[in-house]
Amino acid sequence: MRSDTAVAIRLEDYAPAPYRIPETHLDVSLAPGATLVTAMLKIERAENIAAGTPLELDGDELALDTLLIDGQPVDAGNFTATPDKLVLHTPPAGPFELTLRTKINPDTNTQLMGLYRSSGTYCTQCEAEGFRRITYFLDRPDVLSVYTTRIEAQKADVPVLLGNGNPVESGYIEGTDRHYAVWHDPFPKPSYLFALVGGDLGVVRDTFTTASGRKVDLAIYVEHGREGWCDWAMDSLKRSMRWDEEVFGLEYDLDVFNIVAVSYFNMGAMENKGLNIFNDKYVLADPQTATDQDYANIEAVIAHEYFHNWTGNRITCRDWFQLCLKEGLTVFRDQEFSSDMRSRAVKRIADVRLLKAHQFPEDAGPLAHPVRPRTYREINNFYTATVYEKGAEVVRMLKTLLGADGFRKGMDLYFKRHDGEATTIEAFLACFSEAAETDLGQFALWYEQAGTPVVKVESSYDADARELTLTLSQSIPPLPGQPSAEPQVIPVRFGLIGEDGKDIEPGHSSSTRQVDGPSGDVLILDEASTSITFSGISKRPVLSLLRGFSAPVRLDFDQIAEDLLFLARHDSDAFNRWQASQTLVTRELVRLTGLANHGTKLEPDAALLDMLAGILSDETLDAALRAQALDLPGVGDLARDIAKDVNPQAIHTARQTFRSAFAARHHTALTDASQMSQDKPFSPDAEAAGIRALANRALSFLGLSDKPGTSDLVRQRYDTATNMTDRIAALTTLVHGQHAGMDDALAAYLDRYRDTSLALDKWFMVQATAPADEAFDRIMALTKHSLFDRTNPNRLRALVQSFASANLVQFAHESGRGFRFVADTVLETDKNNPQIASRLLTSFRSWRIFESGLAALANQELLRISSEAQLSRDTRDIVDRCLQ
């Protein structure tokens, strides 16, 4: 385990590596408990480095067996080898070949970093610093090397041997029961993109013909018996490859593209060159085991990792501070792909909900950091929503500012200029600045400043002058390490809507910059405050601001309820129609929460309930869009909006009262909607998924009805479900509503899916997210269940992470038991898998927003974790920042 005494790494301290490794030859002899790795490294001293400068290679829990320079043993006094580092004190002045051999044990590698075993399959995970757990190396992203990998293993046990790049050679080792395979990747890459897989796996094969006519062999490797669950993943891959050619002009560059799905994986997937390794939850799907959301996630993650072939692999990061250069950019690309495959409006709403649920709280608390952080102690802790989701929003703003043509020109220049390089954010922005002939110096602040800007809007209408004046201002609240912030470039897409519900195009006189957008004009707010006046307006228009969520900001605009209702009915921008209804519901739920805090009777606004019923029944709207509108802000969303002295139980009471009132007032309409998907054949396409989403949303409301027979209705829906989407929706309604029959349904589900790990994860998750007090004892019992494997990240996330992130009522229970449960799990997990432990610990990031009693209990658990002497560097970093 790595020490908790790691010093801070700072961007300003970056210096190029003193040595280069242009070629890496690996010979990996796989064997249970004792895998031998022989690395032959071609090493060159950088031009500006003095001869005799020591060569320091990174390691992590390694034991050196052999060390040679140009085939000759190295004098014992000329090197120092520790588990964490190999130092060659006086390397040769000219290029030389360094050969070193290490012995590692993949079977005991519970960190799941480096080379480890997943259900008997040898596999690797090297991002960010896992390669150093395989062999000593300059394990940093700016050291690019051409890899040739020879893998050998016992043929009977490990018939499949896969590596990066293209297959070169394979065969049997004479006189043994072992075989080998050689793989060569012609494209220089950093060590974090190295990959190796060896196992007894089934395979699904296909081919893809590129735009230039080259044939690419495609393969997805899975556990035997799961081959039939790969069709959607393969289809998603082929659509991703075609889309990248058509939209970005990017063609795949190897002869093969392989995906391997494993069940033990810390991340979602990994984009290793030509050999993507996936958490199997993002590959395997069939209607009986995967929900519509699973299908959408598989489509998006397959695309994301494939798109990394250019934005991450062909062009990679100079250092880990540039992580957003590959991740934020690639998230934007996968979002655009999914938008083209599905409903663009629904996808945008889903992405913004994710951003607000995960990145906004991160930006507002002790874990806040810029999209490009300037310092870190543990890089694994910066695979965050800020780097990924906010990073994608920054790229989206760039496209808004430059327009589609300007953005494409900038991307084309970026690929042309930096192909084969490890580069930086500055180099990325320079391409757009040059292509569009514009200065992006101020825009770059989005990468440098933490926090979510608050855009305050004030409006006034002068009927006599027929003028509307808008005043916009921006600010970022003080944050640890950032007491103040400079004004950023904020594109605010907007529209002015007349009484007929149509956009109007007034004249305007102002120095405020504007650009044309596909959905209304865009105001460019690049000062602390600015005003713009629109003329020629005969009547006060309704303002539609931040259309399409054109910037990742908080909008402070006290718009009257009548205007919001008007927008919910008429806005031409689908996102803002949804946002208007969400704003109204949020205001009402916050009001009801205040009453619940004081023990006052709660009476939801009937007009608002009727507005939602109108959306439910509006067949001119896409079913998926209606389902999103009826997905009320969650307890966590409302806690974020209240932001001070938060009482999660009061929020839950307010939500349940509102939802119950809606179910009672519009029971017939909900019943009709809940039957929309009945007797329809399953298809994973967006339209069919939207119908199921709306039907199941209606069912969730009906589950709160006090009408006789409600429990029987929901249980019948469970029993008659023909696909996992409907089955898990009904089970969730039963369990979260504590309905009669839920125990029998849970038992029936367990009997059906006991041997299907991904479906079983859903069984744990449904129970982990049940908000009732009675559910906590059940959750604790599940930690002792024979099928609860805390060494499997998916299972741990299903039960404990789901509890901490999606069950705020029980996580922040007044007794402190929820905090204590999660803290206990963090401490236990940290002993074996620090990466998963530290990510679980981030659930405490917003502890200061709770009312004082709850905040004290959370602080107590954080202090208990902090007092542990043997914490990993990963967990120490998070707990220290949470307490600062």
N, C-alpha and C positions, 0 to 999 in steps of 0.2 A: 504494500500500500504506500502511496506517495505521501511525503511529509506534508504537514499543515504549515510548514514554515516557509513556503515558497514566497519569493519576493515578487513585487509587482512588475509586470512586463509593460513597457511604455512604447507607444508608437514613435515618439521622438528619438528613442534609443535605437531604432532600427538601423542595422548595417548589413550590407550584403555578406553572404557566406564567404569565408576566406578560401574555401576550396569548392570545386565543382565535382560532380560525379556523372559524367556524360553517359556511362554505360553501367548497368547493374545486371549481373548474372546470378540467379538464385538457383540453388539445388535444394529442394525440400523433400526429405524422406519422412513420410507420414507414418507414425506408429503410435498406438495408444500409450500414453504416459511418457513417451520419450521420442519426440520428433526432432530430427537433426536438420539444421538449416545451415547451409554453406553459402556464403555470399562472396562473390568475386567482384570487387568494385574498381572500376577505372577512375582514378582520381587525378585531378589537375589543380594546381594552385592558381588562384585568381591573379590577374596581371599586377594588381597594385599591392600584393601581399609579399612580404619579405620571405626569402628562403629560410627554412628552419622554423617557421611559425607552427606551433603545435596544432595538430588535427584533433579536434574533439568531436566524437560521435556520441549521439544520444542512445540511451538504453533504458529499460524499465524491467526490473526483476530478471535480468539476464545473467547467464553464467558463460564465460568465454572458455571454449574448449581448444581452439586452434587460432593462431595468428601468423600470417605470412606476408612478406612484402616481396613481390615479384618471385614468388615461389620459395623464398627462403625464410626460415624462422626469424622472428624479431627478438633481438636481445632483451632480456628481462628488464634491464634498466632503462629501456627506451619506450616503455609503455606502462600505463596504469589502467587496470580494468576493475571496475566496480559494477554492481548490478545496474547502476543508473548512468554510467559513462565509461567510454573507452577513449583514453588520451594517448595519442602517439606523439611523444615529446619532440622528436626531431625527424620529421618525414623527409623523404628524398626531395631534392630541389626540383626535379623534373617530373613529368607524369609517371605514375606507377600503378601497379595492380595490388590492391590490398585484399587478401583472402582471410576470411574469419569464419569460424564455425561456432554455433551456439546450440545448446540443447534446451528445448522447452517442453512443457507439459500442457497440451491443449485441454486435457480432461479436467484439470484443476483450475482453469482460468475462468473464475466466476465473474470477473469484471466484464466479460464478453467484449474485450478490446484486444486487438492483436489477432493471434490464431487461437481458436477455441473450438469446442464441439457443441453442436446443437442437435439434440436427439440422434447422436451418433454420426452426424455429418461434420467433417472438418470445414470450417469457414473462417473468414477474416472480417474484421472491421478495423480500419486503420485511420479514419478521420475521427478526431483531429490528430492525435499523437499515439496511435496504436501500432504503427509499424515498428517503433522502437521496442516493442514487446516481442518482436520476431527476430530482429537482428540489430546490431549497432549500426547507426546510420546518421547522416545529417537530416534529421526528421523535421524538415521545415518546408513550407510550400514553394519557396523560391529556388529550391534545388531540383532541377528537372533532369530526369535520366531516362534513357531508353532501356526497357526491361526485357530480359529473356529469362523465362522461368521454366525449370525442369521440375516436375513433380513425380514422385514415385510412391507406391503404396501396394499393399497386398491386394491382388486382383479380386479375389472372392469377396472381400469385405468392402473394398473401395473401388468399384468398377468405373466410376466417373471421376475424371481428373480435369479440372477447368482452371484456366488462368486468364490474364489480361491479353487483349489483342487477338491475333490469329493463330490457329493451330499450325504447328510446324512439323512435328514428328511425334510418333507414338509407337509403342511396342512392348515386348516382354523382356524381362531381364533374365538372361539365360541361366539355367540351373536354379532358379528360384520360383516362388509362387507370386512374384511381384511384377508390376508393369509400370510404365512411365508414360508421360506426355510432356511435350515441350511446346510452350506458347511464347510468341514474340509480339510485343507491342511496338510498332514503328514510331509512335508519337511520344516525344519526351513528356514525362509527367512527374509530378511530385509523389513522394512516398505515400501520402494519404490516399492516393487513388489505386494503390496496389491491391490486388485481390487474388484469392486462391480458394477453391472449393474441391473437396474430395469426399465422395460418399456413394451410397447405393441409392440412386434416385431414379424416379420415372421422368419421362421427358415428353413434351409436346413440341412438334416442329412445324415450321411454316417458312415461307420466303417472302421477301419484299424486293421489288424492283425500283431502284431509285430513278430520279428524274433523268439522269444521264444514261440509264439503261443497265446499271450494274445490278447483279443479283446478290442479295444479302441473305444468308441463312439465319433464321430466327429460331430460338429454342427457349423454352421455359422448363426448368427442372424443379420437381416437387417430390414429396414423399410418395412412394408407390400407393396407388389407389386414389390419388387426388388429381390425376391427369384430366379428368372430366370437368374439373373446376377452373380450368385455365382459359377457357374460350374467351371470356370477356377481357381478361388481361391481354391476350394475344391480339384481339381486335383493337383494344385501346392503343397498344404499341404501334400497330400498323397505321392507325389513324393519326397518331402523334408524328410518326415519321413523314407522312404525306403533308400534314399541316405545316410542319417546320420548313418543308421545301416551298410550299405555296405562300406562306405568310412572311418568312424571314429569308428565304432563298438558301437554306442550309441543308446540305445533303449528308447522309451518313457516310463514314469514311473507312470502315473496316469491312472484312468479308463476312464476319459473323457478329451477331448481337445475342448475348446470353443473359437470361435472368434466372436466378436461383432463389427459391422461397424457403426460408428457415423459420422455425417456431420460436427460437430464443434470439432476440435481437433488441438492442437498446433503442434503436431509432426506428423510423418508418421504412427507410430504404437507403441504399448507398449507390452512388453513380459511378463506381469504379469503371475504368475505360473498357468497354466491350463486355464486361461481366458485372452486371448490376446484381447486388445481393439485397433481397427484400425481406422484411418482416412478412410472414405469409398472410397476414390479415389484409395486405394490400395487393394480393395476387389472386387468392382463392375465392371463388364465388359461384354459388348456384342458388336458385330461388328458395330452396329449403334451408339454407344456412346463412345467406347474406341478405341484408336489408338493402333498400334503395340507396341509403346513405353509403353503405359499403360499396355498392357498384359505382357511385359517384366518386368516392374516395380512391378506389382502384384506378379509375380512369384518370383522375388528377395526378396521383402519385406516379403511375407508370409514365405519364407525360412529363412530369417534373424531372424524373431521373433521366429520361431520354434526352430532354432538352439540355441537361447539364453537359451532354457530349460537346457542345460548343460553349455554353456559358458556364464554365467551371472546369472543363477538361482541356479542350483545345486552347482556351484562354482561362488561366487560373489566377489565384490570388498571390500577390507578392509576399504577404504576411497575413496572419490571422485577423489583424485589424480590418482587413479588406473583405471579411467574410460575406458582407452584404453584397459585394460585387458579384458573387456567384449566386447567393441564395435569394436576396431580394429581387434581383433581375430574373431569376428562373421562376420564382413564385409568380411574378407578373406574367411571365410567358405561359405558365400552366393555367393561370386564371383566365387569360385570353382564350386559350384552347378550350377550356371547359365552357366558357361563354358562347363560343361558336358551336360547340357540340350540343348545348342545352339552351335554356332561356337566359339571355344576357341579363335581364333585369333581376331574375330570381338569383342568379349566381352572384350578382353584385351585392344584393341584400345579404346573402349568406356570408360573403367575404367580409362585409362591414360588421355584421354581427360578431363574427369571430374576432375581428380586430378590436372592437369595443369590449368584448368579454375578456380578452387575454392581454392585448397590448396596452390599452388605455390604463388598466390598473398597474401594469408594470411601469408605465411612464409616469405614474403619479406617486410612486412610493420609493422605498429605499433601494429597490433593484433597478431604478431608472438608469438608462445609459443611452448615449447617442446611437443612431443607426450604425455609425462606425465608432465604436468605443476607442478611447485613446489609452486605456490602461486595463489590464486584467491580471488576475492571479491564477485563474483556471479557465482555459479557453472552452472547455466543455460546457461551462455555465453561460456561454454567450450564444448558444444555439437557441435564440429566444424569439418571441413574437415581435420584438422590436427589429431585430435583424431581418427576419423573414417577412412578416406581414407589413410592418411599417416600411421596410425596405422596398417592398413591392409598390406601396402607395407612392413613394418618392419617384420611382420609375414612371408610374402612371401620371403623376403631375408633370413630369418632363415631357411626356407625350402630349398632354393637354396644352402645355405652353408652346411646344414647337409644331403641333399639328401632326397628322399621320405621316405626311410626306417628309417633313423635317426630321421626325423621329426615325423613320426608316433609313434616311440618308446617314444619320448619326450611327445607327446600328451597323449599317454596311461598312462604314469607315472603321468602326471599332473592330469588326471581324477581320478586315483587310490589314489593319495596322498592327494588331496585337496577337494575331494567330501564333500559337507556339510560345507565348510569353506568360510570365507571372507578373501581373500588373496591379494598378491601383485605381481608386475612385477618381483621383485627379486625371489620370489618363483617360478613363471612361468619359468623364464630363468634357474633357478637351475635344473629343471626337464630335460631340453634339454641338459644342460651341463653334467649332470650325465648320461643320457641315451646315449649320443654320445661321452662321455669321452673327452670333449673339453672345453676350457676356453672361456666363452662368456662375460668376463669382459669388453673388449673394445667394443664389439657389443652393450652392454647396453647403450652406448652413444647415440644411435638412440632414446632412450626414454628420454634422459636428455638434449639434445641440440636442440635449435630452428634453423630454417633456412634451406634452400635447398643447399646442397653442390654443388659446381661447380667443375666438373671434366674436367680438361684441358688435351688434348691429343696432342702430337706431334709425328710424325713418320718420319723415314728416311730409305731409301732402298739403300743398297750397292750392286750394280750389280756384282762387281768383287768378293766380298766375299759371294754373294748369301745370304745376311742377311737383315732382317727387324728389326729395333729397334723401340720400342714404349716407350715413356716416358709419364707417367700419374702423375698428381698432383691433389690434392684436397684442397678446401678452402671454408669457409662459410663467406660471407660478414658480417661486424659488424652489430649488431641489438641492439635496446634498451634493456639494461640490460644484453647484451651479446657481449662485445666488441671483444672477440676472441673465438675460438672454437678449440677443439682437433681433430686430425684426427680420422675418423670413419672407420669402416669396410665396404667397398663398393664392392659388387660382380659385376664385369663387364663381362657379358656374351658376347662373341665375336666369330667372324669367319673370316677367310682369304679366299677370293674368287679368284679363278684363272680366266684366260681369257675365259675359257669354261663355266663360270658361276657356277662352282661347288666348294664346300669347299675343301681346301687343308689341309693336316695335316703335318706341318713342325716340325722339331726338334726345341728345344729351350734350351738355357742355361741361367738361371737366378735364383736368390733367391726368386723371386716373387712367392707367393703361387698360386696354381691353383687347381680347382676341376672340375670334369667332369659334364657337364650339358646335358639336352635333346636336346639342340639346340646350339651346339658349346661349347667350353670350357669356363671356368669362371676364370678370373683373380681376385685375391683378393687384392684390393688396401686398405691397412691398415696403410700406412705411408703418410706423407705430400707429398712425391714424390717417385716414383720408376720407374725403367726401366726394360724392358724384351727384349731379342734378340731372334729372330726366325731364324733358319738356314736351309739351303737346299732349298732355294726358287729361282727358276730359273728366274722368272720375277716378277716385282712388283705386289703384289696382291692388290685387293680392300678390304679395311677394313670395316667390319660390326660390329659396336660397340654398346654395351648396348642392345643386342638382347632381345626381350620380355620385354624391359624396366626393366632390372634386378635390378635396384635400383632407388629410387626417387631422381634423381639428374638432374642438368642441364649439358648437354654435350657441352663443348667448344672445338669444333674440326672443323677447317676451311677446310672441305672436298671439293674438287673441284667439279664443276657441272657435269663433265663427270662421275666421280665416283658415284655420287648420282643417275644419270640417269641409270647407270649400276645396282646399287642396286635396284632401283625401278623395273627393269625388271627381275633380276636374283636372288636376295637374297632368300635363302631357308627359312629364317625367315620372316613369313608374317607380323609381326609387323614392322620390319625394312624396308620391302618393302614400307609399308604405310608411315613410318617415313621419308624415303628418298624423296618421292614425296611431303610430307608436308614441308620438309625443303626447297626444291626448290621453292615451291609456296610461302612460307613465305618470303624467300629472295627477291623474285620478288615483292611481295606486299609491303614489306618495302621500296624497291627501288622506286616503284610507289608512295608511300606515301610521300617520300622525294620530288619527283617532284611536287606532288599536293600541298605541303606546299609552294612551290615557284612559283606556278601558271604556271608550265611548262606543255606542252602537254604530255599526257600519251600514250605510245605505248607499250602494253604488248608484252612479248617475244613470238613469234610465235612458236618456238620450244617447249616451255613449254605448250602452248595450245595444241599442237599436242601430247605431252606426255600424257596429261590428256585424250585426245580423244582415245589414244591407250588403256588406262586403261578402259575407258567406254566400249570399244568394245571387250575387252579380255574375251571371254567366258570360258577360263580356270580358271578364278578367280570367287570365290563365289560372287553372286550379292551384298550381304550385304557388302563385303569387298570393292567392287568397289564403292558402295555408300559412304562408309567412306572416301575413297580416294578422291572422288569428293566433299566432304563436306569441303570447304575451311576454313582455319583459320578465325575465326570471328574477329570483331572489338576488342573485349576484349582480344583475344589471341594475336593479333598483338600489342595492347597497352602494354601488358605484355612484349613482346619481345623488343619493342622500349624502354620502361621503363623510358624515360626522355623527357620532353617537348612534351608530347603526345597531338596531335590534333585529336580527334576522327572523326571530319568531313573529314579531309584529308584521314584518313584510310578508311572511308566509300566510299569516292570518288574513291580511288584506287581499292577497292574491286569491286565496281560496274562496273568500267571501264574494269577490267580484266574479270569479269563474262560476261559482255555484249560482249566483244571480243570473248570469247569462244562460246557464243551462236551464234554469227554471222558466225564464221569460221567453226563450226561443227553443223550447224542447222539440217542437215539431220540425222546425227547419234543421236543427242539428241531427235529428233522427234521419231525415231525408238525406242529408249530406253524408252521414255515416254509412249509408248503403250504396254510395256512388261506385265503389270498387267491387261490389259483390258480383260474383259470377263472371268477372272479366278475366281472361287468360293473362298470365303474368308476362310482362315484357319489361326490360330494364330501361326502356327509352324514357326521355324526360316527360312526355305527356302522360304516359301511364303512371310514372312515379309521382307526378303532381296530383293525379286523381287519388291515389292511395294516401298521399300526404294529407290532403284535405279531409278525406273520409276518416282517417285515424285521428286527426286533430279534433274533428267533431266528436268522435268516440271518447276522447279524453275529457271533453266537457261533460258529456252525458254521464261519465263515471262519477261525477260530483253531484248528480241529481238525487234528490231524496224521494223520487217517485218509486213506488213498489216495482220490484222486478229488475231494478238497475243492475244488481250483481249478476242475476241470471243472464241478462242481455250481454254483459261484457264477457262472462264466462262462455256463453254460446259463441261469441265472436272468436274467442281463443280456440275453442274446439273445432270450429269450422274453417279456420284460416288455412289457406292453400299455399301460403308463402311466408317467409320469415318476416317480411316487413309487417304484415298484418298480425302475425302471431306474436311478435315481440311487443307491438303496440298494445295489443289486448292484455298481454301479461303485465306490462308496465302499468296500465290502468288499474288492473286488479290489485297489484302489489302496492302501488302508491296510494290507492284509495282504501287499502286494508279491507277489501271486500271479502265476503264469504265465498269460499271456493278457491281462494288464492293458494292455499297450501296444496290442494289437490293439483292445481294447474302447475305450480312449481315442481311438484313431484313428477308430473307427467312430462314436463319439459326435460327434467334431469334424466329420466329414463330414456327419452328419445335421443338426447344429445350428449350422453355421458362420455362417449368416445370421440366427439367432434370438438376439438379444443376451441376453435374460434366461436362456435355457437355457445359453448359452455361459458366463455368469457362474458357473453351477454347475460347469461343467467346470474352470474355474480354481480354484474353491473346494475341490473334492474333492482336487486335487493340493496346494493350499496347506496343507491340514490333515493331510496324511499324516505320521505321527510318525517314520517310519524315517529314519535318517541318510542313506540313499541318495536320499531324496526332496528333500534341500535343493538339490542341483545342478539337479534338474528345475525346482524353484521359481525358481531364479535364471534359468534359461533361459527360463522363461515371461515374465519381465520384458522380454525382447527379442523375444517372439513378435509377429508382425505384427498379431495381433488384440488385443494388450494395449494399451489406450488409457488412459494414466495421467491424462488430462484428464477421463475419465468417472468420476464418483464411485462408481457401481455396480461398475465393473470394478476400480477401485483397492481398494474394500472387499472384493470377492470374492477377490482375491489377497493383498494385503498386510494388510488388517485381519483377514481370516480367519486368516492365518498368526500374527499377533501375539496375537490374542485366543483362538484355539481350537487352537493348536498349541504349547502351552507347552514341550513337550520340545525342539522345534527353536528356538523363540524364545529360550529360556534355555539354549541349547547351551553346553557347557563351553568351547568355543572363542571364544565371544563373537560368532560370525558372525551369529546371529539378531538380536541387539541392533543390530549394525552395519548390517544390511540395513534394518531398520525406521528407524533413525536417518537413514540416507542418503535413504530415501524421504520422511521428514518434511521434511528440508531442501530436497529438490527440489520437493516439492508446495507447500511454504510460499511459494515464489516466485509461484505462480499462484492457489492456492486455500487461503488460511490456515485457513479453517474446517475443511476436511477434514484438513489437516496437524495441527492442534491436537487433533482427535479421535483421530487415529491415535496421537499422542504419549501419550495417556492410558493406552495399553497398558503404560507403564512405572510406573504408579501404585503397584504393590506390589513394587517392586524390592528394598526393604529386607528382605523376608521370605526372600530366597534365602540359601543358604549363602555364606560370606564371599567366596569366589572369584568366584561368579556376580554377587554384589551389586557387587563392585568393577568388573566389566566393564560392568554396566548403568550405574553411576555415571559411568564413563569416557565413555560415549556421551551421557549427559545433559549432561555438562560440555562435550562437543564441540558439541552443539546450542546450549548457552547461550553459547558463545564466538562464535557467528555474529553479526556486527555488524548485519546487515540482517533480523533476524527480524521477523515480523509481531507485532502486539500480541497476537493470539490465541495464537500459539505461545510467545511470551515469557512470557505469563501461566502457561501450563501447565508449562513447564520450570522456571520459578522456584519454583512451588509444589511440584513433584516433588523439588526439591533442598533445600527448606527443612528 
